[in-house]
Amino acid sequence: MTSLRLGTRASALATAQSRATAALIAQATGVTVDLTHIRTDGDVLTGSLATMGGAGVFVTAIRQALLAGDIDIAVHSLKDLPTTPHEGTTIIVPERENPQDALCSRHGESLAHLPHGALVGTGSPRRAAQLLVARPDLRIVDIRGNVDTRLARVGLSTADKPHIRNDLDAVVLAAAGLRRLGRAHVISELLPPTSMLPAPGQGALAIEVRHDMADHHPSILAGIRTLHHQPTAYAVAAERAVLRHLEAGCAAPVGALATMHNTTLTLTATALDPRLTPTAHTPTPSTTTDINAAPTPMTAPADARPPIRLTHTHTVTSENDATEAGITLATTLLTHGAAEFLRD
């Protein structure tokens, strides 16, 4: 095999991170890597991300192409992967980018210095809920679209998007995506995990290969495996185990972040009141929507319940250990009342 077909979504961010990964794979294997763009359900549906109905909307079509042999490898944002292992494939996890969320505000304000009642856009129930815990006066607007579309809502896009409403005071995006696109300069504040826990797996990528690569191209697989970063793999295994054990979808208001120091894993997770999310106010998914429609902001309900947030430390020398750490913390979250949030 002299070349590999790497499957990826066609968005600017997916293309940027796949090109960077392709370069690493080419260097590690000595094989040319060509990108193959694949359209996923998440690219077709234009409703709120929180109402798309399950994990895998950005992944399934790419995995189908991989298993069918239409591509040789795939690159995903790891947070988009369903938390259950997929039969027939293996995941390699490169070193993680910064997992934090980033505030991008119109005039460079930090979260604490946004004006009272500021309009803040996000498509994530997790981000919306944590924003309203930190600043109950904010008005949250459910948004979607690519990075430039979202930045256009606060006048920070470099693309020409005259049809997009320039109407928000700030948006919240993943710092890793902005950095991969060379857009870190638009970040007003990196939101600290003390107030904004990221999504499980945020900032990490997943290289997915078929199991049969071990039989047919073992040297290429060995080269790809050199990109695997064990501390990142342990951290994301713990975070994703929290989500899986809570039986919470990727759109649930749940955050988790693990860090490794030698063999000690420190894992913090939070579950938040779903009434702090705009999900109930968003339209159902459709193939057509007016991205320029006037926003319908939501504010924090007076009877919102406080978040449940816990930290656990665990000695980890295998991914099974990391998974067990996530299960332990998720179980404790449930006994502290997280089940009430996830049932609502």
PyMOL commands that set and color helices and strands:
alter all, ss='L'
color gray80, all
select helices_A, chain A and resi 12-29+41-44+49-51+60-68+78-80+111-113+125-134+147-152+175-180+184-186+213-216+218-225+230-245+274-276+279-281+319-343
alter helices_A, ss='H'
color red, helices_A
select strands_A, chain A and resi 3-8+32-37+73-77+89-92+101-105+119-122+139-142+170-174+189-191+205-210+254-261+264-271+308-315
alter strands_A, ss='S'
color yellow, strands_A
deselect
rebuild
show_as cartoon
